[in-house]
Amino acid sequence: MGVRHQSGLGAGSSGPHDNSESDGGSVPGSAGTHARWTNVAVASLFVVVSIGNAVGETWAFYWFGSAVEAVLLLLIIWYAWTWPRLVD
C-alpha cells in the first residue's frame, strides 16, 4: 500500500500553487510576501554576522566555514528574491 499524494488539482482548485487556504483567507498571497522579505532580511543580517565572526581568526577552518556559510546565505537571498510570485 503506497502513499497517495494529492496533486492540488482537485475540485475548487485553480492549480498546484493555489494558496487560498494557506493564510486563513485573509489577503491572498500576503503570507508569501512576508516570508520572502523575512528570508531576505534575516539572511542578509546573518551574512554580516558570519563574516564578522571570522574577522581576526587565524585558523583557515574558520575562514572556510564562514565563506561556506556566507555563500549558502547568499543563495537563500537570491532564491527568495527570484522566487516566482503568485498572481492573484
mmCIF file of the C-alpha atoms, coordinates in Angstrom:
data_MODEL
# 
_entry.id   MODEL 
# 
loop_
_atom_site.group_PDB 
_atom_site.id 
_atom_site.type_symbol 
_atom_site.label_atom_id 
_atom_site.label_alt_id 
_atom_site.label_comp_id 
_atom_site.label_asym_id 
_atom_site.label_entity_id 
_atom_site.label_seq_id 
_atom_site.pdbx_PDB_ins_code 
_atom_site.Cartn_x 
_atom_site.Cartn_y 
_atom_site.Cartn_z 
_atom_site.occupancy 
_atom_site.B_iso_or_equiv 
_atom_site.pdbx_formal_charge 
_atom_site.auth_seq_id 
_atom_site.auth_comp_id 
_atom_site.auth_asym_id 
_atom_site.auth_atom_id 
_atom_site.pdbx_PDB_model_num 
ATOM 1  C CA . MET A 1 1  ? 0.000   0.000  0.000  1.00 0.00 ? 1  MET A CA 1 
ATOM 2  C CA . GLY A 1 2  ? 1.678   3.152  -1.218 1.00 0.00 ? 2  GLY A CA 1 
ATOM 3  C CA . VAL A 1 3  ? 1.292   6.696  -0.046 1.00 0.00 ? 3  VAL A CA 1 
ATOM 4  C CA . ARG A 1 4  ? -1.141  8.701  -2.123 1.00 0.00 ? 4  ARG A CA 1 
ATOM 5  C CA . HIS A 1 5  ? -0.229  12.328 -2.828 1.00 0.00 ? 5  HIS A CA 1 
ATOM 6  C CA . GLN A 1 6  ? -2.741  14.983 -3.767 1.00 0.00 ? 6  GLN A CA 1 
ATOM 7  C CA . SER A 1 7  ? -1.803  16.959 -6.844 1.00 0.00 ? 7  SER A CA 1 
ATOM 8  C CA . GLY A 1 8  ? -3.632  20.136 -5.853 1.00 0.00 ? 8  GLY A CA 1 
ATOM 9  C CA . LEU A 1 9  ? -5.817  19.927 -8.948 1.00 0.00 ? 9  LEU A CA 1 
ATOM 10 C CA . GLY A 1 10 ? -8.997  18.774 -7.215 1.00 0.00 ? 10 GLY A CA 1 
ATOM 11 C CA . ALA A 1 11 ? -12.391 20.427 -7.203 1.00 0.00 ? 11 ALA A CA 1 
ATOM 12 C CA . GLY A 1 12 ? -12.255 24.127 -6.442 1.00 0.00 ? 12 GLY A CA 1 
ATOM 13 C CA . SER A 1 13 ? -8.526  24.398 -7.001 1.00 0.00 ? 13 SER A CA 1 
ATOM 14 C CA . SER A 1 14 ? -7.078  26.626 -9.678 1.00 0.00 ? 14 SER A CA 1 
ATOM 15 C CA . GLY A 1 15 ? -3.765  24.777 -9.856 1.00 0.00 ? 15 GLY A CA 1 
ATOM 16 C CA . PRO A 1 16 ? -0.870  23.363 -7.869 1.00 0.00 ? 16 PRO A CA 1 
ATOM 17 C CA . HIS A 1 17 ? 0.017   26.788 -6.431 1.00 0.00 ? 17 HIS A CA 1 
ATOM 18 C CA . ASP A 1 18 ? -3.428  27.717 -5.162 1.00 0.00 ? 18 ASP A CA 1 
ATOM 19 C CA . ASN A 1 19 ? -2.823  29.025 -1.639 1.00 0.00 ? 19 ASN A CA 1 
ATOM 20 C CA . SER A 1 20 ? -6.241  30.455 -0.941 1.00 0.00 ? 20 SER A CA 1 
ATOM 21 C CA . GLU A 1 21 ? -6.491  28.382 2.246  1.00 0.00 ? 21 GLU A CA 1 
ATOM 22 C CA . SER A 1 22 ? -2.898  28.780 3.421  1.00 0.00 ? 22 SER A CA 1 
ATOM 23 C CA . ASP A 1 23 ? -3.307  32.100 5.207  1.00 0.00 ? 23 ASP A CA 1 
ATOM 24 C CA . GLY A 1 24 ? -6.825  31.655 6.527  1.00 0.00 ? 24 GLY A CA 1 
ATOM 25 C CA . GLY A 1 25 ? -8.375  33.535 3.625  1.00 0.00 ? 25 GLY A CA 1 
ATOM 26 C CA . SER A 1 26 ? -7.287  36.988 4.794  1.00 0.00 ? 26 SER A CA 1 
ATOM 27 C CA . VAL A 1 27 ? -5.279  38.510 1.951  1.00 0.00 ? 27 VAL A CA 1 
ATOM 28 C CA . PRO A 1 28 ? -4.366  36.092 -0.841 1.00 0.00 ? 28 PRO A CA 1 
ATOM 29 C CA . GLY A 1 29 ? -0.618  35.884 -1.370 1.00 0.00 ? 29 GLY A CA 1 
ATOM 30 C CA . SER A 1 30 ? 0.332   38.012 1.638  1.00 0.00 ? 30 SER A CA 1 
ATOM 31 C CA . ALA A 1 31 ? 1.892   35.125 3.570  1.00 0.00 ? 31 ALA A CA 1 
ATOM 32 C CA . GLY A 1 32 ? 4.327   34.506 0.707  1.00 0.00 ? 32 GLY A CA 1 
ATOM 33 C CA . THR A 1 33 ? 5.323   38.169 0.576  1.00 0.00 ? 33 THR A CA 1 
ATOM 34 C CA . HIS A 1 34 ? 6.088   38.265 4.295  1.00 0.00 ? 34 HIS A CA 1 
ATOM 35 C CA . ALA A 1 35 ? 8.103   35.058 4.088  1.00 0.00 ? 35 ALA A CA 1 
ATOM 36 C CA . ARG A 1 36 ? 10.067  36.397 1.112  1.00 0.00 ? 36 ARG A CA 1 
ATOM 37 C CA . TRP A 1 37 ? 11.132  39.612 2.855  1.00 0.00 ? 37 TRP A CA 1 
ATOM 38 C CA . THR A 1 38 ? 11.788  37.806 6.142  1.00 0.00 ? 38 THR A CA 1 
ATOM 39 C CA . ASN A 1 39 ? 14.182  35.431 4.345  1.00 0.00 ? 39 ASN A CA 1 
ATOM 40 C CA . VAL A 1 40 ? 15.961  38.330 2.626  1.00 0.00 ? 40 VAL A CA 1 
ATOM 41 C CA . ALA A 1 41 ? 16.285  40.409 5.816  1.00 0.00 ? 41 ALA A CA 1 
ATOM 42 C CA . VAL A 1 42 ? 17.394  37.621 8.175  1.00 0.00 ? 42 VAL A CA 1 
ATOM 43 C CA . ALA A 1 43 ? 19.816  36.057 5.690  1.00 0.00 ? 43 ALA A CA 1 
ATOM 44 C CA . SER A 1 44 ? 21.341  39.489 4.982  1.00 0.00 ? 44 SER A CA 1 
ATOM 45 C CA . LEU A 1 45 ? 21.893  40.038 8.699  1.00 0.00 ? 45 LEU A CA 1 
ATOM 46 C CA . PHE A 1 46 ? 23.428  36.584 9.103  1.00 0.00 ? 46 PHE A CA 1 
ATOM 47 C CA . VAL A 1 47 ? 25.851  37.160 6.186  1.00 0.00 ? 47 VAL A CA 1 
ATOM 48 C CA . VAL A 1 48 ? 27.235  40.193 8.028  1.00 0.00 ? 48 VAL A CA 1 
ATOM 49 C CA . VAL A 1 49 ? 27.421  38.266 11.323 1.00 0.00 ? 49 VAL A CA 1 
ATOM 50 C CA . SER A 1 50 ? 29.100  35.268 9.674  1.00 0.00 ? 50 SER A CA 1 
ATOM 51 C CA . ILE A 1 51 ? 31.790  37.396 8.042  1.00 0.00 ? 51 ILE A CA 1 
ATOM 52 C CA . GLY A 1 52 ? 32.186  39.496 11.193 1.00 0.00 ? 52 GLY A CA 1 
ATOM 53 C CA . ASN A 1 53 ? 32.811  36.387 13.284 1.00 0.00 ? 53 ASN A CA 1 
ATOM 54 C CA . ALA A 1 54 ? 35.687  35.359 11.004 1.00 0.00 ? 54 ALA A CA 1 
ATOM 55 C CA . VAL A 1 55 ? 37.486  38.696 11.328 1.00 0.00 ? 55 VAL A CA 1 
ATOM 56 C CA . GLY A 1 56 ? 40.557  38.288 13.483 1.00 0.00 ? 56 GLY A CA 1 
ATOM 57 C CA . GLU A 1 57 ? 40.602  34.497 13.319 1.00 0.00 ? 57 GLU A CA 1 
ATOM 58 C CA . THR A 1 58 ? 43.869  32.857 12.393 1.00 0.00 ? 58 THR A CA 1 
ATOM 59 C CA . TRP A 1 59 ? 42.641  29.346 11.604 1.00 0.00 ? 59 TRP A CA 1 
ATOM 60 C CA . ALA A 1 60 ? 41.770  28.655 7.990  1.00 0.00 ? 60 ALA A CA 1 
ATOM 61 C CA . PHE A 1 61 ? 38.987  26.395 9.250  1.00 0.00 ? 61 PHE A CA 1 
ATOM 62 C CA . TYR A 1 62 ? 37.013  29.432 10.489 1.00 0.00 ? 62 TYR A CA 1 
ATOM 63 C CA . TRP A 1 63 ? 37.588  31.357 7.261  1.00 0.00 ? 63 TRP A CA 1 
ATOM 64 C CA . PHE A 1 64 ? 36.439  28.400 5.180  1.00 0.00 ? 64 PHE A CA 1 
ATOM 65 C CA . GLY A 1 65 ? 33.392  27.812 7.392  1.00 0.00 ? 65 GLY A CA 1 
ATOM 66 C CA . SER A 1 66 ? 32.404  31.477 7.230  1.00 0.00 ? 66 SER A CA 1 
ATOM 67 C CA . ALA A 1 67 ? 32.844  31.542 3.460  1.00 0.00 ? 67 ALA A CA 1 
ATOM 68 C CA . VAL A 1 68 ? 30.640  28.456 3.007  1.00 0.00 ? 68 VAL A CA 1 
ATOM 69 C CA . GLU A 1 69 ? 28.019  29.898 5.351  1.00 0.00 ? 69 GLU A CA 1 
ATOM 70 C CA . ALA A 1 70 ? 28.031  33.256 3.538  1.00 0.00 ? 70 ALA A CA 1 
ATOM 71 C CA . VAL A 1 71 ? 27.655  31.579 0.124  1.00 0.00 ? 71 VAL A CA 1 
ATOM 72 C CA . LEU A 1 72 ? 24.715  29.483 1.344  1.00 0.00 ? 72 LEU A CA 1 
ATOM 73 C CA . LEU A 1 73 ? 23.056  32.539 2.875  1.00 0.00 ? 73 LEU A CA 1 
ATOM 74 C CA . LEU A 1 74 ? 23.548  34.461 -0.379 1.00 0.00 ? 74 LEU A CA 1 
ATOM 75 C CA . LEU A 1 75 ? 21.833  31.595 -2.190 1.00 0.00 ? 75 LEU A CA 1 
ATOM 76 C CA . ILE A 1 76 ? 18.900  31.887 0.215  1.00 0.00 ? 76 ILE A CA 1 
ATOM 77 C CA . ILE A 1 77 ? 18.694  35.615 -0.510 1.00 0.00 ? 77 ILE A CA 1 
ATOM 78 C CA . TRP A 1 78 ? 18.877  35.013 -4.261 1.00 0.00 ? 78 TRP A CA 1 
ATOM 79 C CA . TYR A 1 79 ? 16.213  32.288 -4.224 1.00 0.00 ? 79 TYR A CA 1 
ATOM 80 C CA . ALA A 1 80 ? 13.892  34.393 -2.051 1.00 0.00 ? 80 ALA A CA 1 
ATOM 81 C CA . TRP A 1 81 ? 14.379  37.395 -4.352 1.00 0.00 ? 81 TRP A CA 1 
ATOM 82 C CA . THR A 1 82 ? 13.814  35.495 -7.612 1.00 0.00 ? 82 THR A CA 1 
ATOM 83 C CA . TRP A 1 83 ? 11.128  33.014 -6.464 1.00 0.00 ? 83 TRP A CA 1 
ATOM 84 C CA . PRO A 1 84 ? 8.050   33.295 -8.718 1.00 0.00 ? 84 PRO A CA 1 
ATOM 85 C CA . ARG A 1 85 ? 5.310   35.453 -7.285 1.00 0.00 ? 85 ARG A CA 1 
ATOM 86 C CA . LEU A 1 86 ? 1.739   34.189 -7.202 1.00 0.00 ? 86 LEU A CA 1 
ATOM 87 C CA . VAL A 1 87 ? -0.664  36.185 -9.329 1.00 0.00 ? 87 VAL A CA 1 
ATOM 88 C CA . ASP A 1 88 ? -3.976  36.747 -7.584 1.00 0.00 ? 88 ASP A CA 1 
# 
